[in-house]
Amino acid sequence: MNVKIISAIIIFGLITIIPTVYGQLTLGSEAIQELTEVRINSNGEISVKHIVKATNSGSTLSLFDNAIIPDQNLFGENEIGTEIQLGIINDGLGNKSIFILPSKYNVIIEYSLPNASLNDNLFSTVFSYNEKFSIIFDESIELIFVNNNAIFFGDKKGISINGGGDAEIKFYENKSKIIKEASWEENKFDVEIITDSEIQFFNFNQPEKSISFQINDENNFVVITMSEELLGGPYVVMLDDEKIKYTKFIQEDNKISLNFKPESTGEITIIGTTVIPEFSMFIPLIMGFMIIVTVPLMRKFSLH
């Protein structure tokens, strides 16, 4: 008899005799995973890959919420490329898991999740899993929000959710970048603002150690990136006269990014504790040099 048919009979027989425990059906032991990886592309399409360690006994693999898998005849493959039939366990409440027969090779299982929803240029999705998993993003995605905290990708393209749990992920379909220039005497600095809000009346106030601008939309992310030489922290972010929460992300080249999400329109003011000097840093050095040179000369030519 075909090995696949025998496997299917064994799996079906086991599933029919195992009772429900706490709302979930389980067979054998819990699957031990070498890798649990989620991938998201720039269109919001999501796929999942599990690599389950070889075992001498059957095991059950928990799936992500809303996993899209067929009701029957699900197949995976082992690490040498042989196709393996898998058993689908459904508790009747929408919770699904997979039973894996004993295998002397690691088993690879892949499936899809519903696409991230797109609302006003922002993709959004929530992942929920009880074990450590990683999320890998398309190369074109440079900025994401994890539970509303901004993360910029450099040469890395993923994050790890250690210990499992829930992760709300958001990213722009088309990132809107605004470049403003902050000037003080001969010094000029670019200030980058990423947001879907309209920005007006940008101003850098050197004496007050602050940057301010008007936002005309509410509940939109605002991410501002600047040199710490221009405006150093710690920072206070104000919406009109009210202090609002922000998160800070340290970039390369002495740059920082501040992320916040104003709940209403108004004037944003970012106040720092240090600011670019009011005069050139070379002036004190020149003055000191002149004093060193002048004092001995004055002593040499002093009147008697």
Steps between C-alpha positions, in 0.01 A plus 500: 500500500621853423689655793297821471171310533627310805613828660161657436319204660722514810457874537121482459474218749702688762306821454165328552596356841682794662271713720481877518701658782448867589355577157792354301562158350850362543673181394829377641746757625533865408713550188851633562582769246837603361349795314173691496509771238241745366563687173324817386537652155434859392144410392409381849504130406604274789646149508615279788771235514560250782796262521417224749776285647511129423336280761437130561141565602213697356465866597257789467593838352299804605417740217471877491153641544303515173736259323382432146532125440282249311248292695672183388799363309754746639856414405840609628847375420803385691842659475607263221201601287267203550130591512325413827127483563385682812192474715282805564350523849193724526319549829190631324550848643737621229819395682722287281824312559697240306593144597840383375589132478836379636787601272876457502533830312390853582160585354422825317143634509385812316167682472355848458329752724240760398655804331573803715212748477565832324348816641604850389845395373579291809512119498404343832491147643529322835696180562430276796712197585608332823862431400791707376463604136668734255344739248690564176404796280539572131817689405296806401356542852735729697276613788250304708299561816490222761231565759518866384880524550703600192782270383731587212674224305863543404673189372254285697154419367324332787410493866470222757210461743674321785278285717205539265195717563311760298661743256310771315689586181445806282689640202439750222392397153668816369727675749456878495826679587529875558841669526523829690814706552600638839748788475703691756759746376724302262371159621233309308337169599245284322202391710307205357131457582308185401124532534173497310403825676539840338789695654505882513697781663817303575734699725830440679543729802862492615468717816204294624660167398191389310351392168136567427250443219125484442322170427157510335397134542433291808596144600778474243853384577768770493866393487760778509869424442777752573858536614556510874746779429206713388279415797607261775290322762346416732193631318152623578234482226202734530171514310400862553538530881468130583790255533459187285674161498774415253751224433863551402698297246878545471627513142851496357712811442396666828134521395187426700138444407203598714164334437163619628132486400307820581134443575399842368622776274712786635856620545770243577798630697808286565716642779855379557761565767798572274515691175751600234728776646412863433849564360765296336678243718831628363461848651585393860806318369614805306443726800698266724787489251508881477517532880791256516690695234408851620581473873875433457523785246329739740748405773795553264388846389346619827575857610739572793 
